[in-house]
Amino acid sequence: MNKAIAGLLIVIMLAAAVPAAAAAAALELTPTAKSAYDKMLAAADPALSGQIRSLYNEHLDLQRQAAERDNRIQSLHKVNEETLTALRKQIKLIDTDKLNRLDQQAKQARERYKPLFALYTSLNQQIAAAKPLKNKELNAVLRMQADSVQSAIQLARADIRLKEAALKTAKESAAKTIKLIRGTLAEIDPVKARIKAEKSSVSSIQKSVSPVWKGFTQAVKKNDVKGACNMLASVVSQSRQIVVLKQRVHTLESKISEIINKAKAQIPPHAK
């Protein structure tokens, strides 16, 4: 990459960063505006001046609170998403070792008894083939052999049924547990929908507060004390709403944490 292209990329990156920085500082007085603000208050009626100072201090505090809540929300959301990802992977693995072992045991039993079943089938075929010959001695020998194998066949079938039943029971148990946990995690969906709605309300208020803040700074420049007071009061009122909404978002993220912990508690101890 040559220097010209590298320089152009840096300019583009800086330009892209400007709107974000400007947005973050949108509700702060510039040095020039702060100077005009101080002059306005110095010349204003003491009572009105005190009211504006109080509102402005509350405004700064609300800005701080909003930023703190943003940090707490982002931090908790990150933890929730990481925990959810790990939990969903863990759910998929519930009893997989046990199921694999039982499935292998059932397969091994079926393989182990294949020669026995083949022998029993062969004896029965020989009996059927010898029947038209009317050879009592041969028929008796074959019958005796078949009868002796039959008891082993019954035991083999019982062993296979037992192993297949154990596998089926384990599968049903694992499926039931997984369904229960996923049902619990499904409780997160409506909470996320509420978070989305609250964030949408925050965004809407933030868009409406920007022109009001601009009106406040313009009033300050014009030395319009009453106008500045009214505009600032409106900004503070909207900022209070933003802080309340962001607190709701944090509370909802905490609710998601509770649901995740509830789901984690439903994982069987042997599967943790």
Summary of the structure (lengths in Angstrom):
residues: 272
radius of gyration: 38.7
end to end distance: 50.8
largest distance: 132.1
contacts: 726
relative contact order: 0.13
helix: 91%
strand: 0%
